[in-house]
Amino acid sequence: MERVEWLTEREERAWRALQFMQMRLDGELARQLATDSALSYPDYRVLVALTDRPDGRLRLFELAAVLGWEKSRASHHVARMTSRGLVDKEPCDDDRRGAFVVITERGRRELADAAPGHVATVRRLFVDLLSDDQLDSIADVAESVLANLVRREPAASRMRL
């Protein structure tokens, strides 16, 4: 049996604080969106991922990779969003079995309506509590961890962040 190198008290404190912070922030952001808009937090994340692209479209497997979701989860969620008119699926010329997920005008409007309240909540719960140095440190740490995770992924599933 392999020897386990347990976390030190300091390491465990940092790890647990990160986990609990992320869980609580996700919950608060989900509640805010549910109260102030017609979007769920996963809807919001999908729409942001699509609008981060100049043409507002991604292949389903690319969307799943950007969000850190399994392809089946992305597929089911996109189907629900399609039925609500937030996104469409368009055929992919390069792969007849594949399709692009494309944000619709309604999706853009819903995102534009939800974004101000969402950003205000992010500011209130996170950004405004931290100094510029703390924000830079968090960004540096997150980017290092994410870069390591991307390096560990199989080449076929890698997506730029």
Buried (B, 14 or more C-beta within 10 A) or exposed (E): EEEEEEEEEEEEEEEEEBEEEEEEBEEBBBEBBEEBBEBBBBBBBBBBBBBEBEEBBBBBBBBBBBBEBEEEEBBEBBEEBBEBEBBBBEEBEEEEEEBBBBBBEBBBEBBEEBBEBBEEBBEEBBEEEEEEEEEEEEEEEEEEEEEEEBEEEEEEEEBEE
